[in-house]
Amino acid sequence: MTTEIFPREPSALSLPLASPPRPKRRDVSTTLNYYRDPGDGSLPTPVFVGGDTVINERPTIPTPVVVRDVSGEEDKYRLDSHGFEFVRHESKEKGFEDDDAIISLYYRECEQIYKSATGATSVHIFGHLVRRGPTHWHSLGTGNATKKGPLHRVHIDQSYHGAELILRKHLPDEEVKTRMKHRWQIINLWRPVSTIFKDPLGVAAAHSIPESDLVSAEVVYTKQPPPLNRNETWTILPSDKHEWFFKNEQGPEDVLLIKCFDSSEVEGMVRRAPHCAFKDPEREGEEWADRQSIEVRALVFYDE
């Protein structure tokens, strides 16, 4: 296992990977699907998740954006300054087709990446999601969750309240009380299974997204009993002030860390970063393979 955090720093894990040749930067003009506010004060339509089916009928508004390529400048973007960070890491796992191996082996690698990148004291991984399906998987109807592909909606996985719901779902009450006395975070670790050409993942600079553009939105798990049957996320209102980034032809060794929540309210510390898959107009059509990726989700804890 080898890990390199941009810029290269000494690692307790092992020797870093050799940095790849610096590619030519390639910005992409595209559209992102933001939340379409009906303007009547009503809450966003809930997303319903039941067994193997996801129903998401929340209205969106396609909004033109330019997604900037970070290639060769990865060291400029950090979890605490932008809400995302790129890490070079080669995993022993390659296909990510065996859930048991992902949980027993890959989770262990991810825990070390989290700790090395953040300085966290402990990490609790609470799930993962492998996406191999087509772009239009949402419209496939019953059973669509078994064919999950990229999510073309601007979002953050947890609102501030939703982050606390996640904490309470996955830890005993007494531990929740202890953890909430210190800084804690929810961070996603996103890795391509193979090099990404179609439907790359964009992430927004957190400081470019004001609180006023965040709209809390409910997710309902219809097969689970209360209180485990609900989550709360952020959906995002459109703005031409938002700054979007991606890494062109992101490969399996280009790990992206995305901050979904941070309990710290220190001035200058960013607390969340929206993300969204987007269409690359030059890489659309059946000649391009469906995107394959794995996303690990973790609670990240500090002693102070």
C-alpha positions in Angstrom: 0.0 0.0 0.0 1.4 3.4 -1.0 0.0 6.8 -0.3 0.9 10.3 -1.4 -0.9 13.4 -0.3 -0.3 16.5 -2.4 2.2 18.1 -1.9 4.3 15.0 -1.2 5.0 14.7 2.5 6.7 11.9 4.5 4.3 9.1 5.2 4.3 6.6 8.0 2.6 4.1 5.7 5.3 3.5 3.1 7.1 5.1 0.2 5.0 7.4 -1.9 3.9 6.7 -5.5 5.9 8.4 -8.2 4.0 11.4 -9.4 2.5 10.9 -12.8 3.5 13.2 -15.7 1.8 16.6 -15.4 -1.1 16.5 -18.0 -2.4 19.4 -20.0 -5.3 21.0 -18.1 -8.8 20.5 -19.6 -11.6 22.6 -18.3 -15.2 21.5 -19.3 -18.2 23.7 -20.1 -21.3 21.8 -19.1 -24.5 22.0 -17.2 -25.2 20.9 -13.6 -28.6 20.0 -12.2 -29.4 22.3 -9.3 -32.6 22.3 -7.2 -35.6 24.0 -8.8 -37.2 26.0 -6.0 -41.0 26.2 -6.6 -41.1 29.5 -4.8 -44.1 28.7 -2.7 -42.2 28.0 0.5 -42.8 24.2 0.3 -40.0 21.8 1.3 -38.2 19.7 -1.4 -39.8 16.5 -2.5 -38.4 13.6 -0.4 -36.3 11.0 -2.0 -37.7 7.5 -1.2 -35.3 4.5 -0.9 -37.0 1.1 -0.5 -35.1 -2.1 -0.9 -33.7 -2.2 -4.4 -35.5 0.9 -5.7 -34.8 4.7 -5.4 -37.6 7.2 -6.3 -36.2 10.7 -6.8 -38.7 13.1 -8.4 -37.2 16.3 -7.0 -37.3 19.0 -9.7 -34.0 20.3 -11.0 -32.9 23.2 -13.1 -30.0 22.6 -15.6 -27.5 25.4 -15.0 -24.4 26.3 -17.2 -21.1 26.0 -15.4 -17.4 25.7 -16.2 -15.7 22.8 -14.3 -12.0 23.6 -13.8 -9.4 20.9 -14.1 -7.1 20.6 -11.1 -4.5 18.5 -12.9 -1.0 19.6 -11.9 -2.4 21.9 -9.2 -3.8 19.3 -6.8 -1.8 20.7 -3.9 -3.9 23.9 -3.9 -7.1 22.2 -2.7 -7.4 21.0 0.9 -10.2 19.7 3.0 -10.1 22.6 5.4 -9.7 25.4 2.8 -11.9 24.1 -0.1 -13.7 21.1 1.3 -12.0 18.5 -0.9 -8.5 17.1 -1.3 -6.8 14.7 -3.7 -4.6 11.9 -2.4 -2.4 9.5 -4.5 -2.9 5.9 -3.3 -2.7 2.5 -4.9 -5.1 -0.1 -3.4 -4.6 -3.8 -3.2 -8.2 -4.1 -4.2 -8.8 -3.6 -8.0 -12.3 -4.8 -9.1 -14.3 -4.0 -5.9 -16.7 -6.8 -6.7 -16.5 -8.6 -3.3 -18.3 -6.8 -0.5 -16.6 -9.0 2.2 -13.1 -8.1 0.8 -14.1 -4.4 0.6 -15.1 -4.4 4.2 -12.3 -6.5 5.6 -9.4 -5.2 3.5 -10.3 -2.0 1.7 -11.8 -0.4 4.8 -8.5 -0.9 6.6 -6.6 0.9 3.8 -9.2 3.7 3.8 -8.8 4.2 7.5 -5.1 4.9 7.1 -5.8 7.3 4.3 -8.2 9.2 6.5 -5.8 9.4 9.4 -2.8 10.4 7.2 -4.8 13.1 5.4 -6.5 14.6 8.4 -4.6 13.8 11.6 -7.7 12.3 13.0 -7.5 10.1 16.2 -10.1 7.5 15.1 -12.3 6.7 12.1 -15.6 4.8 11.9 -16.5 3.7 8.4 -20.2 3.3 8.1 -20.8 2.2 4.6 -19.7 2.2 0.9 -21.3 2.4 -2.5 -20.1 1.0 -5.8 -21.5 2.6 -8.9 -21.3 0.7 -12.2 -24.6 1.5 -13.8 -25.7 3.8 -16.7 -26.2 7.5 -16.6 -30.0 7.2 -16.7 -30.3 4.6 -13.9 -32.8 6.7 -11.9 -35.3 6.3 -14.7 -35.1 2.5 -14.8 -37.9 2.1 -12.3 -38.3 -0.9 -9.9 -34.9 -2.4 -9.1 -32.9 0.7 -10.3 -30.8 0.7 -7.1 -29.1 -2.6 -8.2 -27.8 -0.6 -11.3 -26.7 2.6 -9.6 -24.7 4.9 -11.8 -23.5 8.5 -11.5 -25.7 11.0 -9.6 -26.3 14.1 -11.8 -27.8 16.3 -9.0 -25.9 18.9 -7.0 -26.0 17.8 -3.4 -24.2 17.2 0.0 -24.8 13.8 1.5 -25.7 15.2 5.0 -27.1 18.5 6.2 -25.9 19.7 9.7 -28.9 18.0 11.3 -28.4 15.0 9.0 -24.8 14.6 10.1 -26.0 14.2 13.7 -28.6 11.7 12.6 -25.8 9.6 11.0 -23.7 9.9 14.2 -26.7 8.6 16.3 -27.5 5.8 13.9 -24.0 4.3 14.1 -22.8 4.9 17.6 -24.2 4.1 21.1 -25.8 7.0 23.0 -23.0 7.3 25.5 -20.3 7.5 22.8 -22.3 10.1 20.9 -22.2 12.3 23.9 -18.4 11.9 24.2 -17.8 12.4 20.5 -19.9 15.6 20.3 -17.7 17.3 22.9 -14.8 17.3 20.4 -14.4 18.0 16.7 -15.9 15.4 14.3 -16.5 15.1 10.6 -18.1 13.1 7.9 -15.8 12.6 4.9 -16.4 10.6 1.7 -13.5 8.8 0.1 -14.2 8.5 -3.6 -12.1 6.4 -6.0 -12.5 5.4 -9.7 -12.4 1.7 -10.3 -11.1 2.4 -13.7 -10.0 5.7 -15.4 -12.9 8.1 -15.6 -13.8 9.5 -19.1 -17.6 9.6 -19.0 -19.6 11.3 -16.2 -16.7 12.6 -14.1 -17.3 13.8 -10.6 -17.2 17.5 -9.9 -16.8 19.1 -6.5 -17.5 22.7 -5.5 -15.2 24.9 -3.5 -17.0 25.2 -0.2 -16.2 28.9 0.3 -18.1 29.7 -2.9 -21.4 28.2 -1.6 -23.1 30.5 1.0 -25.4 29.0 3.6 -28.3 30.7 1.8 -27.9 28.4 -1.2 -28.3 25.3 1.0 -31.8 23.7 1.2 -32.4 20.9 3.6 -34.0 17.9 2.0 -35.3 14.6 3.3 -34.5 11.0 2.4 -36.9 8.3 3.6 -35.9 4.7 3.8 -39.3 2.9 3.4 -38.1 -0.5 4.6 -36.5 0.6 7.9 -38.3 1.4 11.2 -38.1 4.8 12.9 -35.8 6.5 13.8 -33.4 4.8 11.3 -35.7 5.5 8.4 -34.8 9.1 7.7 -31.8 11.1 6.7 -31.4 14.8 5.8 -29.2 16.1 3.0 -28.5 19.5 1.4 -29.8 20.2 -2.1 -28.4 23.3 -3.6 -29.8 26.4 -5.3 -28.1 27.6 -8.5 -25.7 30.6 -8.6 -23.1 31.8 -11.0 -20.8 32.4 -8.0 -20.2 28.7 -7.4 -16.7 27.4 -8.3 -16.5 23.8 -9.6 -13.5 21.5 -10.1 -12.6 18.0 -11.2 -9.5 16.0 -12.2 -9.5 15.1 -15.9 -9.1 11.4 -16.5 -9.1 10.7 -12.8 -7.6 7.2 -12.3 -7.9 4.5 -9.6 -4.9 5.9 -7.8 -6.4 9.4 -7.7 -8.5 9.3 -4.5 -10.8 12.3 -3.8 -11.7 13.2 -0.2 -14.9 15.2 0.1 -16.0 16.9 3.3 -19.7 16.5 3.9 -19.7 17.8 7.4 -17.4 19.4 10.0 -18.5 20.3 13.5 -15.8 22.9 13.7 -17.0 26.5 13.5 -13.6 28.1 13.6 -13.4 31.2 11.4 -12.1 30.3 8.0 -12.8 26.6 8.4 -15.1 25.2 5.6 -17.7 22.8 6.8 -19.1 21.1 3.6 -18.6 20.8 -0.1 -21.3 20.0 -2.7 -20.5 17.4 -5.4 -22.2 16.2 -8.6 -21.5 14.0 -11.6 -21.6 16.0 -14.9 -21.7 15.3 -18.6 -18.6 15.9 -20.6 -19.9 17.0 -24.1 -16.8 15.5 -25.8 -17.2 12.1 -24.1 -20.8 11.2 -24.4 -22.4 8.2 -26.2 -22.2 4.4 -26.3 -18.6 4.4 -27.4 -17.7 5.5 -23.8 -17.9 2.9 -21.1 -20.1 3.6 -18.1 -18.3 5.1 -15.1 -17.2 2.8 -12.3 -16.4 4.1 -8.9 -16.4 3.3 -5.2 -17.3 5.7 -2.4 -16.6 5.0 1.3 -18.3 7.1 4.0 -16.8 7.7 7.4 -17.2 9.4 10.7 -13.8 11.0 11.5 -13.0 11.9 15.1 -10.5 14.0 17.0 -9.5 14.2 20.7 -9.8 18.0 20.8 
